[in-house]
Amino acid sequence: HLKRWRGIATRYAKLTSSFVAAVQIRCIVLWVSTLI
């Protein structure tokens, strides 16, 4: 039971970290486009 929860938690953490990275990349792209 605990193993399954840990797997769900790690998957959720990976999803959130990749989501945050995507948001950061998008913000950087928007910021660079305003500079140009």
Backbone bond lengths (Angstrom), bond angles and torsions (degrees), N, CA, C in turn:
res aa  C-N    CA-C-N  psi(-1)  N-CA   C-N-CA  omega(-1)  CA-C   N-CA-C  phi
1 H - - - 1.462 - - 1.526 111.13 -
2 L 1.332 115.08 -44.36 1.463 119.57 -178.43 1.531 110.71 -69.24
3 K 1.338 115.60 -35.54 1.474 119.17 179.39 1.525 110.37 -61.78
4 R 1.343 115.38 -42.14 1.459 118.99 -179.20 1.524 110.56 -63.30
5 W 1.335 115.85 -42.69 1.459 119.39 179.22 1.524 111.40 -63.11
6 R 1.349 115.48 -38.12 1.468 119.37 179.63 1.527 110.07 -65.20
7 G 1.342 116.20 -40.20 1.465 119.90 178.46 1.517 111.32 -63.14
8 I 1.339 115.90 -42.50 1.467 120.03 178.13 1.524 109.88 -63.48
9 A 1.334 116.39 -41.87 1.465 120.68 -178.41 1.526 110.86 -64.37
10 T 1.338 117.08 -43.44 1.464 119.72 -179.05 1.527 110.17 -67.48
11 R 1.339 116.25 -38.14 1.463 119.51 178.88 1.521 109.59 -64.49
12 Y 1.336 116.07 -41.61 1.459 121.14 179.33 1.529 110.32 -64.45
13 A 1.335 116.19 -39.89 1.461 120.33 179.67 1.528 110.50 -64.89
14 K 1.341 115.86 -41.22 1.466 119.48 178.24 1.522 110.38 -63.57
15 L 1.342 116.21 -41.87 1.461 120.24 179.56 1.519 110.91 -62.27
16 T 1.327 116.94 -45.93 1.459 120.00 -177.92 1.527 110.96 -67.16
17 S 1.335 117.26 -38.90 1.465 119.53 -179.29 1.524 110.33 -66.85
18 S 1.343 117.33 -39.99 1.459 119.97 178.94 1.527 109.74 -68.87
19 F 1.344 116.94 -34.83 1.466 120.86 177.59 1.524 110.28 -65.11
20 V 1.323 116.81 -44.07 1.466 121.39 178.91 1.526 109.88 -63.21
21 A 1.333 116.88 -40.95 1.462 120.69 178.85 1.525 110.25 -63.05
22 A 1.333 117.11 -41.85 1.466 120.86 179.40 1.525 110.52 -63.68
23 V 1.325 116.55 -41.35 1.468 120.51 178.77 1.525 110.41 -64.42
24 Q 1.331 116.75 -41.97 1.464 120.67 179.51 1.525 110.54 -63.22
25 I 1.338 116.77 -43.61 1.466 120.45 179.71 1.526 109.70 -62.04
26 R 1.344 115.64 -42.42 1.462 119.38 -179.57 1.527 110.56 -63.41
27 C 1.333 116.56 -42.02 1.465 120.46 179.19 1.522 110.90 -63.23
28 I 1.336 116.46 -41.59 1.467 120.58 179.47 1.525 110.01 -63.67
29 V 1.335 116.60 -43.11 1.470 120.54 179.99 1.527 110.10 -62.79
30 L 1.326 116.61 -43.69 1.469 119.73 178.97 1.524 110.66 -63.75
31 W 1.344 116.45 -41.31 1.457 120.71 -179.23 1.531 110.73 -64.69
32 V 1.334 116.42 -42.88 1.467 120.52 179.63 1.528 109.89 -65.31
33 S 1.331 117.03 -39.05 1.465 119.74 -179.18 1.532 110.74 -66.69
34 T 1.329 117.87 -29.15 1.460 119.54 176.97 1.526 110.34 -74.86
35 L 1.330 117.33 -29.11 1.466 120.91 179.55 1.521 111.14 -72.39
36 I 1.322 116.70 -36.25 1.468 120.51 -175.95 1.531 110.13 -70.70
